[in-house]
């Protein structure tokens, strides 16, 4: 067994790892010298399958570096650590070279952009095509990971401290035999456990550190973890992954059924979340690995007081004991099985009828008693076993299980079953947004009134040609310049998404309404008419207001790259082109259509494009010049005056809005006050969309979860993050500047 904290201090381990890394380099080079690239790639991919990337990153990061001296190792580092770090860096570089040679055979040449983004490389094809991910869909996951090495080995600096795209916090490798190389182990499924801090940023350039646990081979910056926690939050405050959000969102239907059995602890995040958000919840956790329990306590601050509800046991034996008690109606209202490895593989020894029959037998007699199984890529086997087990449930009509996966955040091929959850209840249930809302939110809960995301994709963009005159446009520019000149740093309405993309919020301090009242009224009238002619979204809400007025400036390299971006909780969005025709190249506004293609929209100076806010849209990269656009969103909420894109609507309070008191006085008396006797389960998210699709003759429901309300909660138990960790990563702005190239945390990439 190898732990990260023993690498630095144990010279024998350092020597052994250096020898193994050198041996790997030698084997690769021997095949390259013989023009046997395919053989070299096989060796490289086998090593990566054995999780050598994490081991090499741990070796490379084992020395302290000076951010003021080109990140060179500090002289106080030991000779063994320096040698290990150098060998690891050379080995990682060799692995990337293998991937680069593979791409060159496909006609792709690397183009270094490290002067613009840390570790940045794009590829240009012989035919002139440029791509960051050439032939990506045809590559193995190992090859994808090799191509990400330039980002992984490039350090950054935050407040004088060295940071990495992926920092190895803990690593152990149980797969190697006594005389077998850790880095070259030939096992297909090594028993590796790692804890890695990954720096991720969203499309707005806001960055955060996500700590994840991985059981098995790490797949890269966007790999799904067993459990994940944002280090700027306490454990249990929020959930990061779709899988854990779905398991939590479907686990409790009401406060009368709160006895939950969870098989698989993960990092403890889901357990702590349910403790924090569900009053009176009774949790029993069964975990087969003592290592994962220790990791949850040491690296995620899983409270030791909660360990009394955690049993270290074989899940099969535990379920067998519980089911053998023979009582009519089991003791658990919800059973969650979340035991897939980081390779998304369901444990083979649990794929048997006895285990699943036992699970169903210990469900309570509540009609909403639910079994939730994260099946990973084993969806066929798991769904068959759940179906068969459910046929034995008293009162269950057909034994039919629901298959659930993430909705439209990435394309699903017929063989792509990652993240599929198999769900069943004692009675059939129709999983709809309305049903979920009734079960989990009381009558005081506010609805955004926005169109379902699936339906929004079938709508069309409406273009109003020459909506603004040149005089109107010049007036907008003047107001923006005046606001910038008078802007106070303490309440800045200017947001820097990237070096090439800045946004000024013209609604802040009521600037838009006071300085441009006639234009504001004309815009409102035009949007209402377009909605009446096309979608009737404004018909179903009491009052519609301007949510945000954004003055965008995009220079060269500026872009909104995510093709699945949409404006959450807004009804309609209006984009108005302010730039002169020909003032920039690129920067096309594009929307994703029903057939999955991206449609470019004609958009000339003075034109207005109006579309349903939940329709996917993006802006491709500005190749030259400057792109100025004004963007307005309309929603069921107050006309905000805060210097940001506000998330608070209905009765929710925004502390940054100077007009909040007036809005509360006007509308809050008509809203129901919260009732302490309410039996609703208030989660900081809601079910936003349910869409049915067919894959391999199976019906799958695709779920989209959306944030709502205040995500900060008072925990039921005193669970807090370690102060040093929170302080370490509290400056999102600094993190964003250090690594602007790591992409969207919702990326589909490995």
C-alpha positions in Angstrom: 0.0 0.0 0.0 1.3 3.4 -0.8 0.1 6.7 0.8 0.9 10.1 -0.5 2.1 11.3 2.9 4.8 8.6 2.9 6.3 9.5 -0.5 8.2 12.5 0.7 9.7 10.9 3.9 10.4 7.3 2.7 13.6 7.1 0.7 12.9 3.5 -0.3 9.5 4.4 -1.8 11.1 7.4 -3.6 13.8 5.2 -5.0 11.4 2.5 -6.1 9.1 5.0 -7.8 11.9 6.7 -9.6 13.1 3.3 -10.8 9.6 2.4 -12.1 9.1 5.7 -13.8 12.5 5.4 -15.5 11.7 1.9 -16.6 8.4 3.0 -18.1 10.2 5.8 -20.0 12.8 3.3 -21.3 10.2 0.9 -22.6 8.3 3.7 -24.4 11.5 5.0 -26.0 12.6 1.5 -27.2 9.3 1.1 -29.1 9.5 4.6 -30.5 13.1 4.0 -31.7 11.7 0.9 -33.6 8.9 3.0 -35.1 6.4 0.9 -33.1 4.1 3.7 -32.0 1.1 1.4 -31.6 3.0 -0.8 -29.2 4.3 2.2 -27.2 0.7 3.6 -27.0 -0.5 0.2 -25.6 2.2 0.4 -22.9 1.2 4.0 -22.1 -2.5 3.2 -21.9 -1.9 0.2 -19.7 0.1 2.3 -17.3 -2.6 4.9 -17.2 -5.2 2.2 -16.6 -3.1 1.4 -13.6 -3.6 5.0 -12.4 0.0 6.0 -13.0 -1.0 9.6 -13.8 -2.1 10.2 -10.2 1.1 8.6 -8.8 3.3 10.7 -11.1 1.4 13.9 -10.2 1.9 13.1 -6.5 5.6 12.6 -7.2 5.8 15.8 -9.1 4.0 17.8 -6.4 6.1 16.4 -3.6 8.5 19.3 -3.6 7.9 22.9 -2.6 8.3 25.4 -5.5 9.0 29.1 -5.6 6.3 31.0 -7.5 8.6 34.0 -7.8 11.3 32.0 -9.5 9.5 30.3 -12.4 8.2 27.6 -10.0 11.6 26.1 -9.5 12.0 23.7 -6.6 13.0 25.3 -3.3 16.6 24.4 -2.2 15.4 23.0 1.1 13.7 20.1 -0.6 15.5 16.8 -0.2 17.6 15.3 -3.0 15.3 12.2 -3.2 12.2 14.4 -3.5 13.9 16.5 -6.2 14.9 13.4 -8.2 11.4 12.0 -7.8 9.8 15.2 -9.0 12.1 15.5 -12.0 11.6 11.9 -13.1 7.8 12.2 -12.7 7.8 15.4 -14.8 9.9 13.8 -17.6 7.6 10.7 -17.6 4.5 12.8 -17.8 6.1 14.8 -20.7 6.9 11.5 -22.5 3.3 10.3 -22.1 2.1 13.6 -23.7 4.6 13.2 -26.5 3.0 9.8 -27.2 -0.4 11.4 -27.6 1.0 14.2 -29.7 2.6 11.7 -32.1 -0.7 9.9 -32.4 -2.5 13.1 -33.3 0.2 14.0 -35.9 -0.5 10.8 -37.7 -4.1 11.9 -37.9 -3.0 15.2 -39.5 -3.1 17.4 -36.4 -0.3 19.7 -35.3 -0.1 21.3 -31.9 -0.3 25.1 -31.6 1.1 26.5 -28.3 -1.1 29.1 -26.7 0.5 29.1 -23.3 1.1 32.9 -23.7 -2.7 33.3 -23.5 -3.8 30.5 -21.1 -1.8 28.4 -18.7 -0.9 25.1 -20.4 -3.0 26.0 -23.4 -2.6 24.0 -26.5 -4.9 23.8 -29.6 -4.4 21.7 -32.7 -4.6 22.7 -36.3 -5.4 20.1 -39.0 -3.7 19.9 -42.4 -7.0 21.1 -43.9 -6.9 24.3 -41.7 -9.4 23.2 -39.1 -8.5 24.3 -35.5 -9.8 22.4 -32.5 -9.0 22.0 -28.8 -10.3 18.5 -28.9 -9.4 16.9 -32.3 -11.0 13.5 -33.0 -12.0 13.5 -29.3 -15.0 11.2 -29.7 -12.9 8.5 -31.3 -10.2 8.5 -28.6 -9.8 6.2 -25.6 -10.1 7.7 -22.2 -6.4 7.0 -21.6 -5.5 9.1 -24.7 -7.7 11.9 -23.6 -6.0 12.0 -20.2 -2.6 12.0 -21.9 -3.6 15.1 -24.0 -4.6 16.9 -20.7 -1.1 16.5 -19.3 0.1 20.1 -20.3 -2.6 21.5 -18.1 -1.9 19.1 -15.3 1.8 19.9 -15.0 1.6 23.7 -15.4 1.5 25.3 -11.9 -0.2 28.6 -11.1 0.0 31.1 -8.3 -2.7 32.3 -5.9 -1.8 34.8 -3.2 1.8 33.7 -3.3 1.0 30.0 -3.1 1.5 27.4 -5.8 -1.7 25.7 -7.1 -2.2 23.0 -9.6 -5.1 22.0 -11.8 -5.3 18.7 -9.9 -3.6 18.5 -6.5 -3.2 15.0 -5.2 -4.2 15.1 -1.5 -4.1 11.4 -0.8 -3.2 8.3 -2.8 -2.9 4.6 -2.1 -2.4 1.8 -4.5 -3.4 -1.7 -3.3 -3.1 -3.3 -6.8 0.6 -4.1 -6.9 2.0 -7.4 -5.7 5.2 -7.5 -3.7 7.6 -7.7 -6.7 5.4 -5.9 -9.2 5.8 -2.4 -10.4 3.2 0.1 -9.1 3.4 2.2 -12.2 3.3 -0.8 -14.6 0.8 -3.1 -12.9 -1.0 -5.1 -15.5 -4.3 -5.3 -13.7 -7.3 -4.1 -15.6 -9.0 -2.8 -12.4 -6.4 -1.8 -9.9 -7.6 -1.1 -6.4 -6.5 2.5 -6.2 -8.0 5.1 -3.9 -7.2 8.8 -4.3 -8.4 12.2 -3.0 -7.8 15.0 -5.5 -8.5 18.7 -5.4 -9.6 19.8 -8.9 -9.8 23.5 -9.9 -12.8 24.1 -12.1 -14.3 27.3 -13.5 -17.7 28.0 -15.0 -18.5 29.9 -18.1 -18.5 33.2 -16.1 -14.9 32.6 -15.1 -15.7 31.9 -11.5 -13.5 29.2 -10.1 -13.7 26.8 -7.1 -11.8 23.9 -5.7 -13.7 20.6 -5.7 -12.3 17.8 -3.6 -13.2 14.4 -4.9 -12.6 10.8 -3.8 -11.9 8.2 -6.6 -11.9 4.4 -6.2 -10.1 3.0 -9.3 -8.4 4.7 -12.1 -8.8 8.5 -12.2 -10.1 9.7 -15.5 -9.1 13.3 -15.5 -10.3 16.8 -14.5 -13.9 16.1 -15.3 -14.2 12.6 -14.0 -17.1 11.7 -11.8 -16.0 11.2 -8.2 -17.4 8.8 -5.5 -18.2 12.0 -3.7 -17.3 15.6 -4.2 -17.2 18.8 -2.0 -16.6 22.4 -2.8 -13.9 23.4 -0.3 -15.4 26.9 0.1 -18.5 25.2 1.8 -19.0 23.0 4.8 -19.7 19.3 4.2 -23.4 18.7 3.7 -24.3 22.3 2.6 -24.6 21.5 -1.1 -24.2 18.7 -3.6 -22.0 19.0 -6.6 -22.9 16.0 -8.8 -26.0 15.1 -10.7 -25.9 11.6 -9.2 -25.9 12.6 -5.6 -28.5 15.4 -6.2 -30.8 12.8 -7.8 -30.3 10.3 -5.0 -31.1 13.0 -2.4 -33.9 14.6 -4.4 -35.8 11.3 -4.8 -34.9 9.8 -1.4 -37.5 11.5 0.8 -41.1 12.1 -0.3 -42.3 13.5 3.0 -41.3 13.8 6.6 -43.3 10.8 7.6 -40.8 8.5 5.8 -37.3 9.4 6.8 -35.6 6.1 7.6 -32.8 5.7 5.1 -30.3 2.9 4.4 -27.3 4.0 2.4 -25.0 1.4 1.0 -21.8 3.2 0.1 -20.5 6.2 2.1 -18.6 7.9 -0.7 -17.0 10.9 0.9 -19.8 11.4 3.4 -21.2 14.4 1.5 -24.6 12.9 0.7 -25.0 11.6 4.3 -24.2 15.0 5.7 -26.5 16.7 3.2 -29.5 14.6 4.2 -28.7 15.2 7.9 -28.6 18.9 7.3 -31.8 19.3 5.2 -34.2 16.6 6.4 -35.5 17.1 10.0 -35.6 13.9 12.0 -33.9 11.8 9.3 -32.7 8.3 10.6 -29.7 7.2 8.6 -27.9 3.9 8.6 -24.8 3.6 6.4 -23.1 0.4 5.3 -19.6 0.7 3.9 -17.3 -2.1 3.0 -14.1 -0.1 3.0 -12.5 1.2 6.2 -10.2 3.3 4.0 -13.1 5.3 2.6 -14.5 5.9 6.1 -11.1 7.1 7.3 -10.8 9.4 4.2 -14.3 10.9 4.8 -13.3 11.8 8.4 -9.7 13.0 7.6 -10.2 14.9 4.3 -13.9 15.9 4.3 -14.5 16.5 8.0 -17.2 13.9 8.2 -18.3 14.3 11.8 -17.1 11.6 14.1 -20.4 11.8 16.0 -22.1 10.4 12.8 -19.8 7.3 12.8 -22.1 5.6 15.2 -24.5 5.2 12.2 -21.8 3.8 9.9 -21.2 0.0 9.8 -18.1 -1.5 8.2 -19.7 -4.6 6.6 -20.1 -6.6 3.5 -23.4 -5.3 1.9 -24.5 -8.8 1.0 -24.1 -10.0 4.6 -25.8 -6.9 6.0 -28.9 -7.2 3.7 -29.1 -11.0 4.4 -29.2 -10.4 8.1 -31.8 -7.7 7.8 -34.1 -9.6 5.4 -33.8 -12.8 7.5 -35.7 -11.1 10.4 -38.9 -11.9 8.4 -41.0 -9.0 9.5 -43.8 -7.8 7.3 -42.7 -4.5 5.7 -39.0 -3.7 6.3 -37.6 -0.9 8.4 -36.3 1.5 5.6 -38.4 4.0 3.7 -35.5 4.6 1.3 -32.6 2.5 0.3 -29.7 4.1 -1.6 -27.1 1.9 -3.3 -24.2 4.0 -4.4 -21.1 1.8 -4.7 -19.8 2.3 -8.3 -16.1 2.7 -8.8 -14.6 5.7 -10.5 -14.7 3.7 -13.7 -18.5 3.7 -13.2 -18.6 0.0 -12.7 -21.2 -1.6 -10.4 -19.4 -4.3 -8.2 -19.9 -7.7 -9.9 -20.3 -9.6 -6.6 -23.4 -7.5 -5.9 -25.1 -8.4 -9.2 -27.2 -11.3 -7.9 -30.9 -11.8 -7.3 -30.4 -12.6 -3.6 -29.0 -9.2 -2.8 -31.6 -7.3 -4.7 -34.5 -9.4 -3.4 -33.2 -8.7 0.0 -33.1 -5.0 -0.6 -36.7 -4.9 -1.7 -37.8 -7.0 1.2 -36.5 -4.6 3.8 -38.3 -1.6 2.3 -41.1 -0.3 4.5 -44.8 -0.6 3.7 -45.1 3.1 2.8 -46.4 3.5 -0.8 -43.6 6.0 -1.4 -40.9 3.5 -0.1 -38.1 3.9 -2.7 -35.1 1.9 -3.9 -32.4 4.0 -5.7 -29.5 2.2 -7.3 -26.6 4.0 -9.1 -26.0 1.4 -11.8 -23.2 3.0 -13.6 -22.5 1.2 -16.9 -24.2 -1.9 -15.5 -27.7 -0.6 -16.2 -28.9 -3.7 -18.1 -28.0 -6.1 -15.3 -29.1 -3.8 -12.5 -32.5 -2.8 -14.0 -33.2 -6.5 -14.7 -32.5 -7.5 -11.1 -34.5 -4.6 -9.7 -37.5 -5.5 -12.0 -37.4 -9.1 -10.9 -37.1 -8.1 -7.2 -40.0 -5.7 -7.5 -42.4 -8.3 -8.8 -42.3 -9.8 -5.3 -43.4 -6.6 -3.7 -46.9 -6.8 -2.3 -49.2 -4.5 -4.2 -46.7 -3.6 -6.9 -48.4 -3.8 -10.3 -45.7 -4.6 -12.8 -42.3 -4.6 -11.2 -41.3 -1.8 -13.6 -38.2 0.3 -12.7 -37.6 3.8 -13.8 -34.3 4.5 -15.5 -32.9 8.0 -14.9 -30.0 9.9 -16.2 -28.7 13.5 -16.5 -30.8 15.6 -18.9 -29.2 17.1 -22.0 -26.0 18.3 -20.3 -24.1 16.2 -22.8 -25.0 13.9 -25.7 -25.9 10.3 -24.9 -24.8 7.6 -27.3 -26.6 4.3 -27.3 -23.8 2.8 -25.3 -23.3 5.6 -22.9 -25.0 4.5 -19.6 -22.8 6.4 -17.2 -24.7 7.9 -14.3 -27.9 5.9 -14.9 -29.9 5.5 -11.7 -32.5 2.7 -11.4 -35.4 3.7 -9.2 -38.4 1.7 -8.0 -41.2 2.2 -5.4 -43.8 0.0 -3.8 -46.3 1.5 -6.1 -46.0 2.9 -9.6 -45.3 6.6 -9.7 -45.2 9.2 -12.4 -42.2 11.3 -12.0 -43.1 14.8 -13.1 -41.9 18.2 -12.1 -45.4 19.0 -10.7 -45.5 15.8 -8.5 -42.0 16.5 -7.2 -42.8 20.1 -6.4 -45.9 19.1 -4.4 -44.0 16.6 -2.4 -40.9 18.7 -1.6 -42.1 22.3 -1.5 -45.1 23.9 0.2 -47.5 26.4 -1.3 -45.2 29.3 -0.4 -42.6 28.1 -2.8 -42.2 30.3 -5.8 -42.2 29.1 -9.4 -40.1 30.8 -12.0 -42.8 30.3 -14.7 -40.0 29.5 -17.2 -40.5 27.1 -20.0 -39.5 23.5 -19.6 -36.0 23.1 -21.0 -37.0 20.3 -23.3 -39.8 22.4 -24.8 -37.6 25.4 -25.1 -35.4 23.7 -27.6 -38.3 23.5 -30.0 -38.9 27.2 -30.1 -37.5 29.7 -32.6 -35.5 33.0 -32.2 -37.4 36.1 -33.3 -35.4 38.9 -35.0 -36.5 42.5 -34.9 -34.5 44.3 -37.6 -33.2 47.8 -36.8 -35.0 47.8 -33.5 -32.6 50.5 -32.2 -31.5 53.6 -34.1 -27.9 54.8 -34.2 -28.9 57.6 -31.8 -30.3 55.0 -29.4 -27.1 53.0 -29.6 -24.9 56.1 -29.0 -27.1 57.0 -26.0 -26.5 53.5 -24.5 -22.8 53.8 -25.0 -22.8 57.1 -23.3 -24.7 55.8 -20.3 -22.3 52.9 -20.0 -19.2 55.1 -20.2 -20.7 57.5 -17.5 -21.5 54.6 -15.2 -18.0 53.2 -15.6 -16.5 56.6 -14.8 -18.6 56.9 -11.6 -18.4 53.3 -10.5 -17.3 52.8 -6.9 -14.9 49.8 -6.4 -16.7 48.7 -3.3 -20.0 48.1 -5.2 -18.6 47.6 -8.7 -21.2 46.8 -11.4 -18.4 45.8 -13.8 -17.7 42.0 -13.9 -14.7 40.6 -15.6 -15.5 37.1 -16.9 -12.2 36.7 -18.7 -9.5 39.1 -19.9 -11.4 39.2 -23.2 -15.0 39.5 -21.9 -16.3 42.1 -19.5 -19.9 42.9 -18.5 -21.3 46.1 -17.0 -24.7 45.7 -15.2 -26.7 48.8 -16.2 -29.7 47.9 -14.0 -27.5 48.5 -10.9 -28.6 51.5 -8.7 -31.7 51.8 -11.0 -29.4 53.3 -13.8 -31.3 51.8 -16.7 -34.7 53.0 -15.6 -33.6 56.5 -14.6 -31.3 57.2 -17.5 -33.1 55.4 -20.3 -36.9 55.4 -19.3 -38.2 55.8 -22.9 -36.1 53.0 -24.3 -36.9 50.8 -21.3 -40.6 51.2 -22.0 -40.2 50.5 -25.7 -38.3 47.3 -24.9 -40.9 46.1 -22.5 -43.7 46.7 -25.0 -41.8 44.9 -27.8 -41.0 41.9 -25.7 -44.6 41.6 -24.5 -45.8 41.7 -28.0 -43.4 39.1 -29.2 -44.3 36.8 -26.4 -48.0 37.3 -27.1 -47.4 36.4 -30.8 -45.3 33.3 -30.1 -45.1 31.7 -26.6 -47.5 33.3 -24.1 -45.1 32.9 -21.2 -46.2 36.2 -19.7 -49.8 35.0 -19.5 -49.1 32.6 -16.6 -47.4 35.0 -14.1 -48.7 37.9 -12.1 -45.9 40.4 -13.0 -42.9 40.3 -15.4 -40.0 42.6 -14.9 -36.5 43.2 -16.2 -34.1 40.9 -14.3 -30.8 42.2 -15.7 -29.4 44.6 -18.2 -26.0 43.6 -19.3 -23.6 45.7 -21.4 -21.2 43.2 -23.0 -17.7 43.9 -24.3 -16.0 41.0 -26.0 -12.5 41.4 -27.5 -10.4 38.9 -29.4 -10.7 35.4 -27.9 -13.8 36.3 -26.0 -16.6 33.7 -26.2 -19.5 32.0 -24.5 -18.3 28.5 -25.4 -20.8 26.2 -23.7 -23.3 25.2 -26.5 -25.8 24.1 -23.7 -25.8 27.4 -21.9 -29.2 28.8 -21.0 -30.5 31.6 -18.7 -31.9 29.8 -15.7 -35.2 31.0 -14.3 -35.7 33.8 -16.8 -38.7 33.8 -19.2 -37.3 35.6 -22.3 -34.0 37.0 -23.3 -33.3 39.9 -25.6 -29.9 40.5 -27.3 -29.4 43.9 -29.0 -26.3 44.4 -31.3 -24.6 47.7 -30.6 -21.4 47.2 -32.7 -21.1 48.5 -36.2 -21.4 46.0 -39.0 -17.9 44.6 -39.7 -16.5 45.9 -36.4 -15.5 42.3 -35.4 -15.0 38.9 -36.9 -16.5 35.7 -35.3 -18.7 36.2 -32.3 -21.8 34.7 -33.9 -24.8 34.1 -31.6 -25.8 30.5 -32.1 -28.7 28.4 -30.8 -28.9 24.6 -30.6 -31.9 23.3 -32.6 -34.0 20.2 -32.1 -31.7 18.1 -34.4 -28.7 19.0 -32.3 -27.1 21.4 -34.8 -26.0 24.9 -34.0 -27.8 27.6 -35.9 -26.0 31.0 -36.6 -28.3 34.0 -36.5 -28.0 37.1 -38.6 -27.4 39.9 -36.2 -26.6 43.4 -37.5 -26.3 46.7 -35.7 -29.5 47.8 -34.1 -31.1 44.3 -34.5 -32.8 42.7 -31.5 -33.0 38.9 -31.1 -35.6 37.6 -28.7 -35.8 34.0 -27.6 -37.0 31.7 -24.8 -34.4 32.0 -22.0 -34.2 28.2 -21.5 -33.2 27.7 -25.1 -29.6 26.7 -25.4 -27.4 29.5 -26.9 -23.7 30.3 -27.2 -21.4 32.9 -28.8 -18.4 31.6 -30.8 -15.0 33.0 -30.4 -14.3 36.6 -31.5 -11.4 36.3 -33.9 -10.7 40.1 -34.1 -12.2 43.4 -33.2 -14.7 44.2 -30.4 -18.2 42.9 -30.0 -20.6 45.2 -28.0 -24.1 43.8 -27.2 -26.8 44.7 -24.7 -28.6 41.7 -23.1 -31.8 41.9 -21.1 -33.5 39.0 -19.3 -37.2 39.1 -18.2 -38.5 37.1 -15.3 -41.2 36.6 -12.7 -39.5 38.7 -10.0 -38.6 42.2 -9.1 -36.9 44.7 -11.4 -33.5 44.3 -9.8 -31.1 47.1 -9.0 -28.2 45.0 -7.7 -24.8 44.9 -9.5 -25.0 41.3 -10.7 -27.3 38.8 -12.3 -29.6 38.2 -9.4 -30.8 34.7 -8.4 -33.4 35.9 -5.9 -37.0 36.2 -7.1 -40.5 36.0 -5.5 -40.2 36.7 -1.8 -36.5 36.0 -1.7 -34.3 38.8 -0.5 -31.2 40.1 -2.2 -29.0 42.0 0.3 -27.2 43.8 -2.6 -30.3 45.3 -4.1 -31.0 48.9 -2.9 -34.6 48.5 -4.0 -35.3 45.4 -2.0 -37.3 47.1 0.8 -39.6 48.8 -1.7 -40.2 45.5 -3.6 -40.9 43.7 -0.3 -43.5 46.3 0.8 -45.2 46.1 -2.6 -45.4 42.3 -3.0 -44.5 40.5 0.2 -47.8 41.0 2.0 -49.5 39.0 -0.7 -47.2 36.0 -0.2 -47.9 33.3 2.4 -45.7 33.4 5.5 -43.7 30.2 6.2 -45.5 27.7 8.5 -43.3 25.9 11.0 -45.8 23.0 10.9 -45.2 22.5 7.2 -44.2 18.9 6.3 -42.4 19.9 3.1 -38.7 19.0 2.5 -36.9 22.1 1.5 -33.9 21.4 -0.6 -31.7 24.1 -2.2 -32.6 22.7 -5.6 -35.7 21.7 -7.5 -36.6 19.3 -10.3 -36.5 21.6 -13.4 -37.3 19.2 -16.2 -38.3 15.5 -16.9 -38.0 14.3 -20.5 -38.6 10.8 -21.8 -36.4 9.3 -24.5 -35.7 5.8 -25.8 -32.3 4.1 -25.9 -31.8 0.5 -27.0 -35.6 -0.2 -26.6 -35.5 1.2 -23.1 -37.4 4.3 -21.9 -35.1 6.6 -20.0 -36.2 9.7 -18.1 -33.7 12.5 -18.3 -33.8 14.8 -15.2 -32.5 18.3 -14.9 -32.0 19.8 -11.4 -32.0 23.5 -10.9 -30.8 25.6 -7.9 -33.4 27.5 -6.0 -33.6 29.6 -2.8 -30.8 30.0 -0.3 -28.1 27.3 -0.6 -26.7 28.2 2.7 -28.2 26.2 5.5 -27.8 25.9 9.3 -26.7 22.3 9.8 -28.6 20.1 12.2 -25.3 19.1 13.6 -22.2 21.2 14.0 -20.4 20.2 10.8 -17.9 22.8 9.6 -15.0 22.9 7.2 -11.5 23.3 8.4 -10.8 27.1 8.5 -7.4 26.7 6.8 -9.0 24.9 3.8 -11.7 27.6 3.5 -9.2 30.4 3.7 -6.9 28.6 1.2 -9.4 28.8 -1.6 -11.7 31.6 -0.6 -10.6 34.1 -3.3 -12.5 32.9 -6.3 -11.2 35.9 -8.3 -7.6 34.9 -7.7 -8.3 31.3 -8.6 -9.9 32.4 -11.8 -6.8 34.5 -12.8 -4.4 31.7 -11.9 -6.1 29.1 -14.2 -8.5 30.5 -16.8 -8.1 27.6 -19.1 -9.7 24.7 -17.3 -13.1 25.1 -18.8 -16.7 24.7 -17.6 -17.3 22.3 -14.6 -20.2 20.9 -16.5 -18.1 19.9 -19.4 -18.7 16.6 -21.1 -15.0 15.8 -21.2 -13.2 13.2 -19.2 
